[in-house]
Amino acid sequence: MRALVCLDPGPLATIQDRGRFGLQRFGVTPAGPMDRLGFEAAVALAGGTDHAIELTLMGGVWTVEGGPVRIAVAPAVSVRHGAQPIAPLTTVTLQPGERLTISGLPVRGYLAVEGGFDIAPVLGSRAQHLRSKLGWPGRALAAGDRLPLAGPPPHPGERCLPPDAAALHDGAIRVVLGPQDDHFTAAGIATLLSATFQVTVEADRMGYRLDGPAVEHAGDYNLVSDGITIGSIQVPGNGRPIILLADRQSTGGYPKIATVIGPDLGLLARKKPGDPVRFRAISLADAEGEAQRFATRLARLADAVGPAGDSWDRSSERLLALSLIDGVVSASR
């Protein structure tokens, strides 16, 4: 049986698909990728599977047994096939015993394989949620894990995406104010939108705690607990924001001053402790428009995949037609 073998998973590696939806009323949040654009680029390169390994800080070392496998890694990171460097956003076919070494991640990256893994879904999804131990193998991936491969061995020929296909803008993170911005003073909202915060060491798939000036409440900071969505920015009594992310809890009792818009969540996923964070408010109508444009961008990734080599059209006209780099964000998830 073919299998991808983990020799070194790096600091944290989990299997993720697009998420486990429809169960939050039972306390089960979706999980899924922290960086949706990086994830979708990897699975498009791999031929359209719906899941990938999410890597953190260092992508580790991987090998294969029982037969070859085609592997895609995104966003653009340093990948070596043995001692040979691989061009960014280009697949590589790994033969049994060969090693793939991944480094230089923008904090998080994604490893997808052609055909996917032969792993049964749990509650309708392969996404791992570490705190609840949902998803195979019930913990983060570890050295020695064997991930059985689905589908036939790959045909010859590698695939690639344009070099900047998974790039994100580098500006302020866009938010929609609310749903409880009325629990903050005008000065508190101004602080959120004008100050520079820093990611603290308390930053993981559940959420990012930020350091910086205190965001002022208008009164009591305790509420009756209500639903939490991905990107919710809670502000507890100390005034330091907490951004809730993929493995968030289902409810919370601190007021939510704003919500981060869709794949600007990917900007957070690519930040490490000490990195700066700034926010900019946009309207709900603008967020909805950006959501539609971002969905189109994701859908076009599969059409942007071409054969690796000089024959594939990477002209500016083709890239502009595909609208790969537009800096838009989504209000979804």
N, C-alpha and C positions, 0 to 999 in steps of 0.2 A: 504494500500500500504506500502510495506517495504521501509524504508529510513534510511540512515546513518545520524545522527544528530550531528552537530558540537556544542559542549558545550564550547570549548575553542580552537581556531585554532592555538595558539602560535603566534609568531611575524609575520609570513607570511605563508599562505597556499594557493596554487593555484592548479587547475586541469591541468595536462599535459599529452599529449600523445607524440608520437615520433616527432611531429612537423607538421607545415603547409607549405608544399613545393610547388614550382612552381609559387609563387606570388611575389617574391622579385623585379621583374621588375616593379611592381605596388607599391613598397614601403612597402610591407607586409613581414616581416621577420618571420622565422619559429616558434619561441618560442620553446617549448619542454623541456625536462629535462636538468637540469644543470649537473647532474651526471648520465650518461647513464648506467653505470654498476649497480649502486644502483637501478635505475628505472627498468632495465630488471630483476634484481633479484626479486624485489617485484612482478612484473606482472607474472613472471614464477611461483612463489609460489602461487599466486592467481588463477592459472589455465589458464593463457594465455590471459587475457584481454589486451587491448592495451592502457590503460590509468590508471593513479594513481593520488593521491594528493601529491604534492611536499610540504614538511614541512621544516621549517627553524628554527634552533637553539633549539626550544622546539616543540615537536610534538603535544602538547595540549591534550585535553580530548574529547572523542567521545562516543556516545551511538547509539543504534539502536531501531527502533520502527517498529511494524507491522510484525515482524518475524525475525528469526536469519540470520546472515551473517558471512561468513568466511573472515577474514582479514589477510593480510600479510603486514609486515613492514620490510624494508631493507634500508641501510645496517644494520649490527649488532648494535642494539641500546637497550636501556632499555625500556621494555614494561611490563605493569602490567594490568592484567585482574581482575578488582576490586583490592584486596590486593595481588593477586597471581602473582608473576613474571613469565614471559614467556621466554622460552629459545630463544636465538638469532636465527633469520632466521627460525622461526617456526610459522605456522599459528595459529590463535585462532578463535573459533566460538563464536561470541557475541550474547547473547540472549537479547530480548527487556528489556530495563531498566538497563542492565549491562553497566559498564563503562570500556573503554580502555584508559589508560594513557600512553603517549609516552614521553620519556625524553632521555637525554644523546646522542643527535644527533651529528654526525661529521659535524656540521653546517647544512647539508641538509639530508633529508631522504624521503622515499616514502611509502605511505599507499595505498595499492591496495585491492580491494574487489573482491571476486569470482563473475563472471558475469558482473562486471563493473557497471557503473552508467547509468541510463536511461536519458541521456542528449543529446540533438541534437547537431551535429557538426555545426560549423560556418566556412564557406569557406573550408569545407572538413576536419576539424580537431576540436577536443575538447580542444586543447591547449589554455590556457589563455595567452594573451599578455596584461599586465596591462596598459601600457601607451596608447594603442589604444583601450582598453576596449573590445577586441575581446575575445569571449569565455564566456560561462555561469559561473557566473551570471553578468559578466561585471565589476567585481572588485575582490579583494582578498576575500577568504572565511571569514565569520564572525560568531560569536556566534549566534546560533539560525538557521543557514542555515540547510535545509533538502535536502539531496542529494538522489533522488529516485533511487532505486536499480533495476537493470535488472536481468533477469534470475531467475531460481527457487531457493528455499531455499537449503542450502548445505546439502550434505550427511554426515553422521558421519565420523570421522577420520580426524586427522590433518596431515599436510605435513611439510617438512623441507628441507633445503639446508645444505650442509657442512658449518661449522662455518665461514670459510674464503672465501666463494664463492664470496662475493662482495668486497674483499680486494683489495686495490691498492698499488703500490709500493710507497716508501716514499722518493725517490731521487729527483733530479732536474727535472723540467718540460721540456720536450723535444719539440723543435721547429724546423721548417724548415725556413731558412733565406729567406727574400723576402716577397712580390714581389718588394719592393722598398728599399732594403738594400743599393743600390747605392746612396741613399740620405743621407748616414751617413758616417762619417770618420771611418777609421780602428780602431781608439781609441774608437769611439762610439760603434761599434760592440763588441769590446773587453769588454767594460764596461757591456753591456747587458749580455754577457756570463760568466763574472767572478764575478760580484757584487752580493750581497745579497740585495734584495728589500723587502719591507714590504707592506702588504695589508693595505690600508687606510680605513677610515670610509666610503669613497665613493666607496662602493662595493655592487652591487646588481645584479639582473638578467640581466641588460643591459650591465654591464661591471665592471671591477675592475681597479681603479686607484692605482698605486703603488708609494711608496716613496723610495728614495734612491739616489745614485749619478746620475747626469744628463747624459743622453745619447747624445753624440755630433752629431749634424747634419753637413753635408758637405756644406750646403748652405741654401737656402730658405726652410722653413718647411711647406709652403702652396702649395697644389696641386689642380688641377682640381678634383673635387670629383669623386670617382669611387667606385666600389662595395666593400662591406664589407662581409667577411665570418666569421663564428664563430671561435674564437681563434685569429683573427687578432690583432697584437700588434701595435697600433698607438703610435707615439711619437710627441706630440705637442711642441710648442716653448720652454716650460720650461724644456724639456728633460726627463720628468717623464713618463714612459710607461703607456698606458691604454690598457687593454685586453678586447676586445669586445666579448660578450657572447650571451646567448640564446635570449634575448630580444633586441639585438643591433639594431641600425639604419641600413637602407639598403645601404647607401652610406656615405663616409666620405672624408675629404680633407687633413688630415694629412698623412705623409708618414708612410707606414707599414713596419717595420724593419724585422718582422718575423711573423710566424703563429704557434700557439700551436697545437700540434698533438692530434687528437681525444680524447680518454678518459683520457689523462692527463688533459683535461678540468675538469674531475671529481676531480682531486687533487685540482684544484682551488675552485671547488664547496664545498669542505670540509675544506676550509681555512676561517678564520675570521679576522677582522681587527687586525693588529699587528703581524700576522703570517708571517714568512719569505717565500720568493719566490726566487728560483734560476732557471736559464735556462741553457739548454745544446742543442747545435745544432746537428742535424742529417741530413743525405742526404735525398733527395726526394725518391730515390730508397729504402732506409731503411724504410722510413715512409710508403711507399706503402706496403712493406712486413708486417710491423707491423699492418697495417689496415686489411689485410687479416687474420692474426692470431687473432686479436681482434674480428673480426666478427665471427670467429669460436668459440671463447670463449663465446660470447653472445648466439650463437645458441645452445651451449651445456648446457646452464643453465637449460632448460626445462627437459633435460634428467637426470640432476643431482638431480632433486626434487624427494624425496622419502617419505614414510610414517614416521611420527614422532614416535620415540621409539627405543628401543635397537636392534630391528630386522633388521633395515636398515643398509646396508653395508657402513660404513664410513672408511673402511680400507684405508691405504695409497696407496695400489695398485689401488683401485677404483678412488680415488681422482687424482692420477697421470694420470690415463687413460683419465679422463675428462679434464685435462689441465686447471683447474680452476684458479690456481695461477701461472701466468707466467709473470706478470709485463709488458705486451705488451700494446701498444697504437695504436690509429687509426688515419689515415689521413682524414677520412670521416667527413662530416658535417662541 
